[in-house]
Amino acid sequence: MVSNIDVLPTLLEACELPIPPGVQGQSLARERDAIFAEKTFHSYYDPMRCVRNARHKYIRNFESAFAVEVPADIQAGPIFRSDPSRYSKDRPSMVELYDLEADPLEMQNLAGRPDFAAIEKKLDDRLWRWMRETKDPLLDGPIPSPRYRSAMES
């Protein structure tokens, strides 16, 4: 597993330059046991954070939203227009947990199941720890949109 934040440390290491403090990534020469992902805005405010290891993916959704975010340019296309209801269902859960080995298409959310409680707790703890380590702004509450911040500057 790799993350795009690993590119800079890899290049610095290859050039035999020191990696500055605060750089989050690590050289691709070292194996990761987990990667993290985040989204706050795309087409709309939809904050979510994720941790993934070789077997499981854990997602925490911080707002209710559509189960699948369909960008405006795709909404204009024939596949979306043939059945918009297929994409406009609400996301069913604040927490998602998938077994990527048994369910690579992530069709079966395992969050809340007693037989996966230990895995869910471990990944949840790891995600919150990462959010604290990276000083995630969601820890302070909802994040104003770029448009809101721009409007407030006027």
C-alpha positions as CSV (number, residue, x, y, z in Angstrom):
1,M,0.0,0.0,0.0
2,V,1.2,3.5,-0.9
3,S,-0.1,7.0,-0.4
4,N,0.5,10.0,-2.5
5,I,2.1,11.7,0.5
6,D,4.9,9.1,0.2
7,V,6.2,10.7,-3.0
8,L,8.1,13.6,-1.4
9,P,9.9,11.5,1.2
10,T,10.8,9.0,-1.4
11,L,12.3,11.6,-3.7
12,L,14.2,13.3,-0.8
13,E,15.6,9.9,0.3
14,A,16.7,9.1,-3.3
15,C,18.5,12.4,-3.4
16,E,20.1,11.7,0.0
17,L,18.4,14.8,1.4
18,P,16.9,14.9,4.9
19,I,13.2,14.6,5.3
20,P,12.0,17.8,7.1
21,P,10.1,17.5,10.3
22,G,6.3,17.5,9.8
23,V,6.4,15.6,6.5
24,Q,3.7,13.0,6.9
25,G,4.7,10.5,4.3
26,Q,7.4,7.9,4.3
27,S,9.7,6.5,1.7
28,L,8.2,3.9,-0.6
29,A,11.2,1.7,0.3
30,R,9.4,1.0,3.6
31,E,6.2,-1.0,3.7
32,R,3.1,0.5,5.2
33,D,0.7,-1.4,7.4
34,A,-2.1,1.2,6.8
35,I,-3.0,4.2,4.7
36,F,-5.3,7.0,5.5
37,A,-7.7,9.1,3.3
38,E,-9.8,12.1,3.8
39,K,-12.4,14.1,1.9
40,T,-14.1,17.3,3.0
41,F,-15.4,18.9,-0.1
42,H,-15.8,17.7,-3.7
43,S,-19.1,18.7,-5.3
44,Y,-20.5,19.6,-1.9
45,Y,-19.6,19.4,1.8
46,D,-19.2,15.7,2.6
47,P,-16.5,15.2,5.2
48,M,-15.3,11.6,5.6
49,R,-12.1,10.0,6.9
50,C,-10.8,6.5,6.2
51,V,-8.1,4.1,7.4
52,R,-7.3,1.0,5.3
53,N,-5.0,-1.9,6.0
54,A,-4.3,-4.9,3.8
55,R,-7.6,-6.6,4.7
56,H,-10.1,-4.0,5.9
57,K,-11.3,-0.5,5.1
58,Y,-12.9,1.7,7.8
59,I,-14.7,4.9,6.9
60,R,-16.3,7.4,9.2
61,N,-18.8,9.8,7.6
62,F,-19.3,13.1,9.5
63,E,-22.4,14.3,7.6
64,S,-25.3,12.6,6.0
65,A,-25.0,12.6,2.2
66,F,-25.8,10.6,-0.9
67,A,-24.4,7.1,-0.8
68,V,-22.6,7.9,-4.1
69,E,-21.3,11.4,-4.9
70,V,-22.0,11.9,-8.6
71,P,-20.2,15.0,-10.0
72,A,-22.3,17.4,-12.1
73,D,-20.6,16.5,-15.4
74,I,-21.5,12.8,-14.8
75,Q,-25.1,13.8,-13.9
76,A,-25.5,15.2,-17.4
77,G,-24.6,11.8,-18.9
78,P,-27.0,9.1,-20.2
79,I,-26.1,6.4,-17.5
80,F,-27.0,8.7,-14.6
81,R,-30.1,10.1,-16.3
82,S,-31.4,6.6,-17.1
83,D,-32.0,6.0,-13.3
84,P,-31.0,8.9,-11.0
85,S,-32.7,7.2,-8.0
86,R,-29.9,4.5,-8.2
87,Y,-27.4,7.2,-7.1
88,S,-29.5,9.4,-4.9
89,K,-30.1,7.2,-1.9
90,D,-28.8,8.4,1.4
91,R,-25.7,6.9,2.9
92,P,-27.1,4.3,5.3
93,S,-24.5,4.6,8.0
94,M,-22.1,6.9,9.8
95,V,-19.5,4.1,9.9
96,E,-18.5,1.7,7.2
97,L,-16.3,-1.3,7.6
98,Y,-15.5,-3.6,4.7
99,D,-13.5,-6.9,4.4
100,L,-11.6,-6.2,1.2
101,E,-10.6,-9.8,0.8
102,A,-14.1,-11.3,1.0
103,D,-15.8,-8.2,-0.5
104,P,-13.5,-6.3,-2.8
105,L,-16.5,-4.3,-4.2
106,E,-17.4,-3.1,-0.7
107,M,-21.0,-4.2,-1.0
108,Q,-21.5,-5.5,2.6
109,N,-21.0,-3.0,5.4
110,L,-19.8,-4.9,8.4
111,A,-19.9,-2.0,10.9
112,G,-22.0,-2.8,14.0
113,R,-21.7,-6.5,13.6
114,P,-20.6,-8.2,16.9
115,D,-18.3,-10.6,15.1
116,F,-16.4,-7.6,13.7
117,A,-16.5,-5.4,16.8
118,A,-12.8,-5.8,17.7
119,I,-11.6,-4.9,14.1
120,E,-14.0,-1.9,14.0
121,K,-12.7,-0.7,17.4
122,K,-9.1,-1.1,16.5
123,L,-9.5,0.8,13.2
124,D,-11.7,3.5,14.8
125,D,-9.0,4.1,17.5
126,R,-6.4,4.3,14.8
127,L,-8.4,6.8,12.7
128,W,-9.0,9.1,15.6
129,R,-5.3,8.9,16.6
130,W,-4.3,9.9,13.1
131,M,-6.8,12.8,13.1
132,R,-5.3,14.1,16.3
133,E,-1.7,13.6,15.0
134,T,-2.4,15.5,11.8
135,K,-4.5,18.2,13.7
136,D,-7.5,17.4,11.5
137,P,-9.7,20.6,11.5
138,L,-12.8,18.4,11.8
139,L,-11.9,17.8,15.4
140,D,-12.9,21.4,16.0
141,G,-16.3,21.0,14.3
142,P,-17.7,21.5,10.8
143,I,-15.3,23.2,8.3
144,P,-16.6,26.3,6.4
145,S,-16.7,25.9,2.7
146,P,-14.1,27.8,0.5
147,R,-17.0,29.8,-0.9
148,Y,-18.1,30.8,2.6
149,R,-14.6,31.8,3.6
150,S,-14.3,33.9,0.4
151,A,-17.7,35.5,1.0
152,M,-16.7,36.5,4.6
153,E,-13.6,38.3,3.3
154,S,-15.8,40.7,1.2
